[in-house]
């Protein structure tokens, strides 16, 4: 298991990870599908941003053998105090996503449905 990325903010450190567990938790809590994730960057609401960061903090703590007990409001406070925190988290999220070739999932689905 990969360790979490440690993000520093205002003298504190936060383990952050956005692997499959965080992705699944985020999608489930927000009623999103994998297809819906493609449009998030263009249309992300503030609440979705909070939920995404929260899922990453929960998963990051889990990977470090800890429990993140912060609420969505706590995440909002972190972002209020450090506007760059969201960008740091999004960098981790973007680097965590598989970089496959476009169309391969559809091709695999067609092969599997025969």
One Martini backbone bead per residue (centre of mass of N, CA, C, O) as a GRO file, in nm:
protein
  114
    1UNK     BB    1   0.097   0.037   0.023
    2UNK     BB    2   0.063   0.354  -0.018
    3UNK     BB    3   0.147   0.635   0.098
    4UNK     BB    4   0.077   0.923   0.204
    5UNK     BB    5   0.041   1.253   0.147
    6UNK     BB    6   0.203   1.532   0.278
    7UNK     BB    7   0.031   1.819   0.393
    8UNK     BB    8   0.100   2.153   0.437
    9UNK     BB    9  -0.059   2.375   0.697
   10UNK     BB   10  -0.010   2.602   0.917
   11UNK     BB   11   0.192   2.388   1.081
   12UNK     BB   12   0.047   2.144   0.954
   13UNK     BB   13  -0.030   1.796   0.901
   14UNK     BB   14  -0.166   1.604   0.612
   15UNK     BB   15  -0.292   1.319   0.522
   16UNK     BB   16  -0.315   1.225   0.167
   17UNK     BB   17  -0.562   1.034  -0.029
   18UNK     BB   18  -0.668   0.905  -0.379
   19UNK     BB   19  -0.789   0.629  -0.400
   20UNK     BB   20  -1.028   0.396  -0.432
   21UNK     BB   21  -1.156   0.445  -0.154
   22UNK     BB   22  -1.200   0.751  -0.189
   23UNK     BB   23  -1.354   0.741  -0.451
   24UNK     BB   24  -1.589   0.568  -0.349
   25UNK     BB   25  -1.677   0.751  -0.117
   26UNK     BB   26  -1.731   1.001  -0.285
   27UNK     BB   27  -1.935   0.888  -0.488
   28UNK     BB   28  -2.140   0.783  -0.281
   29UNK     BB   29  -2.193   1.056  -0.124
   30UNK     BB   30  -2.258   1.215  -0.423
   31UNK     BB   31  -2.385   1.039  -0.660
   32UNK     BB   32  -2.152   0.922  -0.838
   33UNK     BB   33  -1.983   0.847  -1.126
   34UNK     BB   34  -1.723   0.787  -1.324
   35UNK     BB   35  -1.833   0.960  -1.558
   36UNK     BB   36  -1.885   1.223  -1.374
   37UNK     BB   37  -1.580   1.300  -1.317
   38UNK     BB   38  -1.500   1.448  -1.585
   39UNK     BB   39  -1.676   1.725  -1.492
   40UNK     BB   40  -1.567   1.842  -1.221
   41UNK     BB   41  -1.357   2.065  -1.291
   42UNK     BB   42  -1.583   2.251  -1.430
   43UNK     BB   43  -1.838   2.185  -1.188
   44UNK     BB   44  -1.740   2.248  -0.899
   45UNK     BB   45  -1.855   2.264  -0.601
   46UNK     BB   46  -1.796   2.346  -0.283
   47UNK     BB   47  -1.909   2.078  -0.164
   48UNK     BB   48  -1.742   1.888  -0.342
   49UNK     BB   49  -1.468   1.986  -0.248
   50UNK     BB   50  -1.504   1.907   0.047
   51UNK     BB   51  -1.560   1.603  -0.004
   52UNK     BB   52  -1.295   1.536  -0.145
   53UNK     BB   53  -1.103   1.620   0.081
   54UNK     BB   54  -1.224   1.445   0.301
   55UNK     BB   55  -1.171   1.171   0.165
   56UNK     BB   56  -0.858   1.213   0.156
   57UNK     BB   57  -0.817   1.241   0.465
   58UNK     BB   58  -0.932   0.971   0.549
   59UNK     BB   59  -0.741   0.796   0.371
   60UNK     BB   60  -0.473   0.906   0.472
   61UNK     BB   61  -0.507   0.819   0.766
   62UNK     BB   62  -0.544   0.519   0.713
   63UNK     BB   63  -0.257   0.479   0.581
   64UNK     BB   64  -0.131   0.585   0.876
   65UNK     BB   65  -0.309   0.456   1.117
   66UNK     BB   66  -0.550   0.655   1.131
   67UNK     BB   67  -0.796   0.909   1.230
   68UNK     BB   68  -1.028   1.113   1.077
   69UNK     BB   69  -1.241   1.358   1.261
   70UNK     BB   70  -1.321   1.552   1.062
   71UNK     BB   71  -1.519   1.775   0.915
   72UNK     BB   72  -1.644   1.965   0.670
   73UNK     BB   73  -1.600   2.224   0.834
   74UNK     BB   74  -1.300   2.175   0.886
   75UNK     BB   75  -1.222   2.187   0.591
   76UNK     BB   76  -1.319   2.476   0.548
   77UNK     BB   77  -1.115   2.599   0.748
   78UNK     BB   78  -0.861   2.516   0.602
   79UNK     BB   79  -0.932   2.669   0.337
   80UNK     BB   80  -0.956   2.950   0.465
   81UNK     BB   81  -0.650   2.948   0.578
   82UNK     BB   82  -0.571   2.777   0.289
   83UNK     BB   83  -0.617   2.819  -0.043
   84UNK     BB   84  -0.385   2.601  -0.141
   85UNK     BB   85  -0.496   2.327  -0.041
   86UNK     BB   86  -0.672   2.244  -0.278
   87UNK     BB   87  -0.446   2.229  -0.489
   88UNK     BB   88  -0.281   2.011  -0.345
   89UNK     BB   89  -0.504   1.798  -0.353
   90UNK     BB   90  -0.552   1.798  -0.663
   91UNK     BB   91  -0.274   1.694  -0.736
   92UNK     BB   92  -0.315   1.418  -0.606
   93UNK     BB   93  -0.564   1.335  -0.758
   94UNK     BB   94  -0.447   1.358  -1.049
   95UNK     BB   95  -0.204   1.151  -0.982
   96UNK     BB   96  -0.412   0.903  -0.911
   97UNK     BB   97  -0.505   0.882  -1.186
   98UNK     BB   98  -0.541   0.703  -1.445
   99UNK     BB   99  -0.340   0.686  -1.766
  100UNK     BB  100  -0.520   0.603  -1.997
  101UNK     BB  101  -0.660   0.524  -2.283
  102UNK     BB  102  -0.886   0.626  -2.478
  103UNK     BB  103  -1.151   0.376  -2.495
  104UNK     BB  104  -1.074   0.113  -2.336
  105UNK     BB  105  -1.329   0.066  -2.164
  106UNK     BB  106  -1.524   0.027  -2.399
  107UNK     BB  107  -1.375  -0.207  -2.532
  108UNK     BB  108  -1.388  -0.397  -2.288
  109UNK     BB  109  -1.699  -0.404  -2.269
  110UNK     BB  110  -1.749  -0.529  -2.545
  111UNK     BB  111  -1.588  -0.790  -2.498
  112UNK     BB  112  -1.748  -0.876  -2.229
  113UNK     BB  113  -2.048  -0.886  -2.387
  114UNK     BB  114  -2.013  -1.153  -2.579
   0.00000   0.00000   0.00000
